[in-house]
Amino acid sequence: MAEHIAPPLFISDRGDIFMKIVFLETDTLGEDMNFDRFNELGQVTLYRRSSPADNHLRITDADIIVVNKIPVNESLLKHAPNVRFIAASATGTNNIDFTYTNSRNIKVANARGYSTDSVAQHTFAMLFYLYEKLYAYDNFVKDGRYSDYPMFSCFVPYFNELANKTWGIIGLGTIGRKVADIAGAFGCNVIYYSTSGKNISSDYARCDYEELLNKSDIISVHCPLNKDTLGLIDSHSFDMMKPSAILLNLARGPIIDEDALYSAITNEKIAGAGLDVLCTEPIPKSSNLLKIKDSTRLLITPHMAWGTREARARCLDEVYYNIKAFINGKERNIVRE
């Protein structure tokens, strides 16, 4: 059953018959978001969560579908002959089979630029939690040890300044560049590796992958997931990192080999890691990463770096304007592959 059905008629500026718009997973944008304005664009049906057994049935008469993580392929679309436009409520489109959508001349648009500030903010939240061993210090106070301590300060476990450290960025897109700018403000020496070879900046030193791993005190990942980045950070990569290095993944989980990461942390090949993304989400209870209980070594958050209220509202804005542009015969944020 649909959670909400909007009024059934909309005439676009071009005089088109109203469009049937189906959102397949609104909860991925948060329960606090308001979808009412989409009623201006057509007949809107909202489903809160994906239902793999029912998704194809929910879009049989849809003209436009809005998805986030649902695989969009022939299996989903073959019984939906009217679908002409797919609006992704995300930047990444690796869940979409472009060979199939292109064969049907189905347009795809993604949401862009909405999460830059939010993800950059969370990158540094994770970094400082790990780098300054905040979990250990907070526990030291709250479990009573500080009350019995003979000194007013405690410096163990030891921590370091960011200034003059080398921050390596994998993927210098919009988010990577924002992180680079902030790291620079803290006095870091910023270097970067472009996974696509397309992002070039004269502001920071570009290097190859091995050089970045060898030199960096902090490594943050902000590149897209594709055939070139799948499993990019593997056991060999960890062998090249400093034992004092902190690794942060704010991009996509499968960029890191999680078994290799588990081995690297437990064998102290790196100092620690912060993950906001995982190979499987939610994380399986069988994951080796859940065996690491020391939060000074491993911090995992549930894919929420992008999810400030402001960023989610901007994402919904992007979806709205992408759909409106399509209805009015214009292209906005179109992705072709």
N, C-alpha and C positions, 0 to 999 in steps of 0.2 A: 504494500500500500504506500502511496505517496504521502509524505509528511504534510505537504501543502500544495494546493493547486491554485494558480493565479487566474485572474480573469482571462477569458479565452480569445480576446481579439486585440490585434495590434496592426496598424497600417504604417509601414515605414515611410520615410521621406520620399522613397521612390515609388510608393504606391503598391508595394508588395503585399501579398497576403501574409497574415501573421505567421510567425515562426513558433514551432514547438521546441522549447528549450528544456533540457533535462540535466539537472545536476545529480551526479551519481554518488557523491561523497562529501556533503557539506561539512561534516564534522572535521574534515582535514583542515578547514579554515577556522574552526572554533565555534562553539555554541553561542558566543557573544556577538557574532557578526549578523548584520541586517541585510537581507536579500530583497527587500521590498522594491527597490528601484528597478529590478529586472522585469517586474510586471509591465513596465513601460515598453519593453522590447518584444513581448510575445506571451504565449501561454507557458507558464513556468511550472515545472514539477521538481520538487526537491526531495532527494533521498539522503538521509543522514550518513549512511555507511554503505560501503560496497557489499554486495551479496553475490559472490562469484556464480552461484547457481541461477540467479535471477537477473543479473545485469543486462544480458541480451534481451530479456523480455521487457525490461523497463524502457528500452529505447526503440521499440519496433516502429513507432510512428514519429520519432524525433527528427527534427531538422538540424538541431544544434545540441551537442552534448558537452558537458563540462566535467573534466576528470582531473585527478591529481596523480594517483599511483596505479590506478587500474590499468592492466595491459590492454592496449587498444590495437586490435588485430582482426584478422578475418573472422575468428571465432566469435568475437563480440559483435562485429558489424555486419556479418553476412545476412542477418535477418532484419536489418535496419536500412531499407533501400533509400530512405529519404534523407539520411544524414549527409549534410553538405559542409559542416563546419565543426571542428573540435577545438574547444577552448581549454587549454591546460591552465589549471590554477597553480602553476609552478613554472620555474625556468627550465628545468631539465625535461627533456622529451624522450629519454631513452626507453620509456615504456610504450612508445608508439611505433608501430610497424609502418614506416613511411613507404615501403615498397607497395604495400596494400592500399594505404590511403591515397597515394599518388595514382595508383591504377584506377581508383574510383573518382579521381579529381576532387577528393575531400580536402579542403583547406584546413591547416593546423596553425594555431597561434599560441604563443606562450606568454607568460607574465614576466616582465623584465624590470630589473632595477629596484624592486620593492624591498628587498631584504638586506641591502648592502650595509646600512648602519647597524641593523640588528645583529647580523652575523659577525661583523667586525667587533661589536661590543662583546658578544659572547666568546669570541676568540680570546680576548684579553681577560675575561672573567675566568675562563678555564686555565689560561696561562698562569695567572697570579695565584689561583688556588693551588696549583701544582708547584710552581716555582718557589713560592714562599712557604710551602708546607703548612698552609693555613688549617687544614684538617687536624694536624697534629697539635698545633698551638691552641686551637679552640678546645680540643679535648683535654689538653694539659690544664687549662683553667677550669673547665666545667667538671672534671672528675676529682677536683680537690687538690691536685698536686701543687698547683701554684700557691694555694693557701698555706701550704707547709714548706714552701721553698725559701731558702735562706737569703735569696737575692731578689731585687725588684725586677730584674730582667732575666729572661731565659733565652739562650741563643741556640739551643739544640732542639731539633735538627738544624744544621747550618743552612743558610740560604744566601743567595748572591744578588747583586744589582743587575738590572738589565743593561744599563749603560755600557757601551763598548762591546757588548756581546753581538754575535752574528745571527741574524734572523733570516732563515732561508724560506722563501715562499715558492710553493709549487702551484703554478697557475696565476699569472698576473693579469687576471681580468678585473672587472670592477671591484669585486670584493677583495681580491688579492692586493690591488693597488691601495684600497682604503686601509687595509691592515699594514701595508708597507709604510704608509704615511704616518700612522700612529706609532708604529715601532720606531720610525725615525725620530719622532718627537721624544721618545724615551732614550734616545742616544744610541740606538742599535745601528749596526752596520748591516744594511739590508741587501741581500742578493736574491736572485730569482731564477727559476727554471721554467721556461715556457713549454708546456706539453704539446702545444699545437705549432709552435714556432711563429705564431702570428702576433702575439703580444710583445711589443718591444718598447722599452722605456729608457730614455737617456738619464732618468733620475736615479736609477738603481743599476747595479752591476748584474748583467746576465751571465749565467754560467751553465755548464752542462750538469747533468743529473748527478754524476758521481762527485763532482766538485762540491755541489751544494750539500750532499750528504756528509762529506768529509769535513767541511768547514763550519757547519751550522750548529749553534747552541740550542736554537729553537727552530723547529720546522713546522710550518703550517700549510695545510693542503686546501686549495681553493679551486681546483680544476674540475672540469666536467668528467663524467664517467663515459668512456668510449672504449673502442678496441685497443687504443694505445695506452690507456690509463688503468684498464682492468688488471688488478694484481700488481700494479707498478711497484708498490712498496712490499717487497718480499724478504725472505731470509737473507739473501745476498745484500739487500739494501741496509738491513739492520747491522750487518757485519761492517758496513762502511761508516756508520754513525758514531759519534762520540759517546762514550759511556755516560757522559753527563747530559746528553741531549734530551730535550722534551719534544715529543711529536704530538701535533694537534690535527685532527681531521674534522673539518667543517664542510666537506664536499659531499662525497658519496662513499658508503661503507666499503664496497668491493674494490676500491682503489688500494686498500690495505689487505694483505693476507693475514687474517685474524689469528690463525694458528702460529704463523711466524711472529706476530706481535706478542702473543702469549709467551712464546719461548723467549723472545727478546727481553720482556719484562722480568720473567721469573729467573732468567739467567743473568740479569743485570747488564745486558748489552746496551740498554738505554736507561736513563733515569726515570722516565715515566711517559705517560701518554694521556691525552684527553680526546675523547671521541664523542661527537654529537650524532654521528651516523654509523650504521652497522650493516654488515652484509645481509642480515635478515632482520626486519623490523616488524613487530617488536622482537627483542632478543630472545632466542630460545632458552629455556631453562637449562638445556644441556650444553650451552656455550662455555668453553673453557675460560672465557674472560670473566665470567661470574665467579670463578674460583679465586680471583685476585681480590682480596678484601681490603688491602691497604690502599686507602684513598689518596695517599701521598704519591703513589706510583701509578694508579689508574683511576681516572675520573670518566664516567660515562653519563651523558645526559640523553633524554629520549627524543632526539631529533627535534629540538625546540629552539635552536639558535636563531632561526628565521622568524620565530613566532611572537615577537612583541606585538601588542595590540596595534601599534601604528603600522608595522610591516604587514600584518594580515589584512588590515583595512586597505593598504595600498595594493596588495595583491588582488583583492576583490575589485578595486577600481580598475586594475589592468584587465581583468576578465570582462568587466562591464564595457569598457571602451573598445576592447577587441571585438566583442559580439556586435556592438552598435556599429562599428566600422564595417563589419562584414555585411550586416543587414542593409547598409546604405551603399554597398557596392565598392567599398574601399578596402585596401589592404593595410593591416596594422599588425606588426610583430609576427608576420607569417614565417613559419619554419617549414623548410622543404625536405630536410633530411636530418 
